[in-house]
Amino acid sequence: MTFTELARKEAAYYWEASFEHPFVQSLAAGDLAPEIFRYYLLQDRYYLEHFSKLYSYIAEQTKDEEVQAQLRENAEHLKLGEMAIREEFFSELAIDEKEIQETPIAPTAYHYVSHMYRQLIDGTASTAFAGMLPCAWLYQEIGVRLIESGSPHPLYQRWIETYAGEDAAEGIKKERALLDRLYEESPKEEQQKMIDAFVISSKMEYAFWEMAAKLEKW
């Protein structure tokens, strides 16, 4: 089995739990509480800010030119795509800089970002890259699952459309191929650390929905 097949199998429980999480199901139904979506966006802003930086940091650490190019492309696409759409959401919901600064970072958002930085500092470029994949891949699968029925809520529908397109699918295909190659080229110990990084990130993705639904605080 390839890295992405093995990692996806190991993390299957948390992916299925994400697909069925009340946050995701309510978003599709259109009845997700506005304050929960707002809190999710505020925490996701912190997460995406560091997610973008991590793409660049990992690109600086790796010597693999193909991986460097992909990571830098990911950072640029994130800036032009998902982060730009988030800015539109903030504008429509009148989330201003004051609210951003006054909203504490939730424990789960903090720990998820810290986990990814730890892969970069204590691990390798390959383990760090592996820990980045679940976010984009899981969201892409959620988008594909939800786009058929869509959401009656215009804002939630736009959220779904962000991840359901061909560009997102093609990007995941390229990332998976790169990580599968890196896994094959890695020693056994590093291979296991790549799997571990992926599984922990998958657990954190599920925890992120929980964090938003509960308006988690310290």
VOVOGU-120924 format. One record per residue: y, z, x of N, C-alpha, C in turn. Coordinates in steps of 0.05 Angstrom, whole numbers, plus 5000, padded with zeros to 4 digits. Layout:
YZXYZXYZX ...
END
This chain:
497650005017500050005000502550005017 504649885007507149885022508550155019 510750185034512250435032513250475004 514450274992515750314966513650354944 511250234948509050294929508050584931 507750674956506750944961508851144951 511351104959513551284952513951304921 513851074909514151064879511851214865 509451184876507151324865507451624868 508351714892508652004898510852124880 512851964873515152074858514952004828 512651904819512351794792513152004771 512352244774512852454754515852484749 517452484770520352524767521752274757 520652044763521751804751521351794721 518851854713518351854684519952064670 520252294683521952504671524852414668 525752254688528552144686528751954663 526751774660526851574638526951714611 525651944609525452074583527452304580 529152344600530952574599532952544575 533552764561535352754538538052624545 539052664570541552534577541352234575 539252124587538851824586538351734558 536651874543535951794516538451814497 540052014501542452044484544551834491 544651764517546551554525545751294512 543251234510542350984497542851004467 542351234455542751274426545751274419 547451324438550351334433551351604425 549651804425550552064415550652274437 550852184462551252374484553952504482 553952764483556552914480558552824500 561052764492563152664510563652854533 563453114529564053294551561853294572 559353224564557153194583557552944600 558252724587558652474602561052504621 563052644612565452684628564752854653 563153064649562353234671560553074691 558752914680557052734696558752554714 560852434702562552244717564052394740 564952634734566352784755564552854778 562152934772560252994794559252744808 558952534793558052284804560152164823 562652214818564852124835564452244863 563852504864563352634890560952514904 558852474888556352364899556752084910 558051904895558451624903560251604927 562251784929564051784952562451814978 560552004977558952055001556651855004 555651754982553651544983554651294998 557051224992558350995005558651045035 559551285042559951365070557251355085 555151445072552551465084551451185091 551950985074551150715081552350635107 554850695111556250615136555250785159 554851035155553851205177551051125186 549351065168546650975175546750705190 548550535181548850275194549650315223 551250515228552150565256549850685273 548050825260545850955274543550765281 542950575263540750405268541350175288 539350085302539649865320538549605308 537449625284536249395270538549235257 539049005266541348845257541048765227 538548715218538148635190538748875172 537949115181538449355165541449415166 542749385188545649425191547149255170 546448995170547748805152547348885122 544948965116544349045088545849295080 545949485097547349735091550349695087 551549525105554349475102554949305077 553149135070553348985045553249175021 551349365022551049565001553649724997 554849805020557249965018559549805005 559749545012561749375001561349324971 558849274964558149224935558649474919 558049714930558549964916561549994911 563149934931566049964928567149774907 566149524907567249314889566049334861 563649454859562149454834562249724820 560249894826559850144812562250334814 563350354838565650544841568150434827 568450174826570750054811570450104781 567950084771567450134743567950424736 567150604754567750884750570750934748 572250804764575150834762576250744735 575050534724575750444697575050664676 572750784679571951004661573851234663 574651304687576551524691579151464677 580051214680582651134667582451154637 580251054625579951054596579751334585 578451514601578051784592580251974601 582351864614584652014623583852244642 581852184659581052374680582952324704 584752524709586652484730585952634755 587552604776587052734801586953034799 588653144782588753434778586053534767 584953394748582353484737580153454758 580253244774578253204795578353434814 580753504823581053724843580253994831 580654034806580154294793577354324783 575754114785572954124776571154184800 569954424802568254484825565854304827 564954244851562554084854560154254846 558554144828556154294818554054334840 552454544838550354584858548554344863 547654214842545853994846547153764860 549553694853551053474867551353544896 552053794901552453894929549853874945 547653964933545053974947543953684951 544353514932543353234935544853094958 547453124959548953004981548153125008 547753385008546953525032544253435042 542453385023539753285030539953015044 541652835035541852575047543152585075 545152765078546352795104544252925124 542653095114540653215131538653005142 537952815125536252595134537552445157 540152405155541652265175541852425201 542252685199542752855223540052945236 538153035219535653145230533452935231 533752715217531752515216532452275232 531852035221532451785234533851605215 534751375224536051175207534051095184 531551085191529550995171529051215150 528951465157528651675137531151695120 533451665133535951675117536151445097 535451205106535450975088533451015065 531151125071529051175051530151375030 531651575038532751765020534951655002 536051425009538151294994537051114971 534651024974533550824956533150914927 532151164922531651244894533951214876 536451274885538751254867539050974856 539350774873539750504864537350394849 534950454859532550344846532050464819 532350724816531850864791533950764770 536450754778538550674759538050384750 537150214768536549934761534349924740 532250084744530050094725530950204698 532650404699533750514674535350304659 537050164674538649944662536949744649 534849654662533049454650531649554625 530849804626529449924603531349954579 533850014584535750074562537249824551 537349614567539049394560538049244535 535449244531534249104508535349204482 535449474479536449594455539449654457 540349704482543149764486543950024474 546550074475547750314463549950244444 550150374422552350314403555050424413 555050584433557550694444558550504466 560850384463561850184482561850274511 562650524516562750624544559950654555 558150754539555450794548554050524552 554750334535553650064539554549934565 557049974572557949874598556550004621 555950264618554450404639551750274643 550450214621547750094622547949814635 549949664627550249384637550749384667 551949594678552449614707549949584723 547649674712545249684728543049484719 543549344698541449174686541548884695 543548804711543848524718542048424740 542048164744540448034764541348114793 543948164797544848244823543648504832 543448694813542348954819539348924826 537948764811535048714815534648584843 536248394850535948254875536548444898 538548614895539248804916536949004921 535649094900533349274903531049134916 530648884909528448734922528848714952 531248664961531948644989531548915003 532549124991532349395003529349475005 527849424985525049494986523649345009 524149095012522948935033523649045060 526149125064526949235090525549505095 525449675075524149935079521149905083 519949715070517149665074516649585103 518349425114518049335142518549575161 520649725156521149955173518850155173 517650195151515350375148513050275165 512450015163510249905179510749935209 513249925217513949935245514250225256 514050425238514550705245511950845252 512051045270509751215275509051385251 506651495250505551635227507451865218 508452015237510152245230512652155216 513851935226516251835213515651715186 513351585183512551475157512551695136 511351925143511152145124513952255117 515652265137518352365132519952165114 519351915116520651715098519751765069 517151815066516051875039517352135028 517452335045518552595037521552565028 523052415044525852375037526152235010 524552035005524551884980523852074957 521752234960520852404938522952614932 524152744952526152944947528552824933 529452584941531652454927530952394898 528452324893527552274865527652534849 526852754861527153014847530053074841 531753014860534653064856535852884835 534852644833535852474811535252594784 532852694780532152834755534053074751 534353224773536053464771538953404764 539853164772542553074767543053054736 541052944722541352924693541453214681 539753384691539753664682542353804687 543453754711546053864719548153794698 548253534691550353444672549853554645 547353554635546753644609547453934605 547154094626547654384624550454454634 552054254642554654314653554454524675 552554474693551754664713554054764730 554055024734556055164751554555334772 556055424792554955604811554555884798 
END
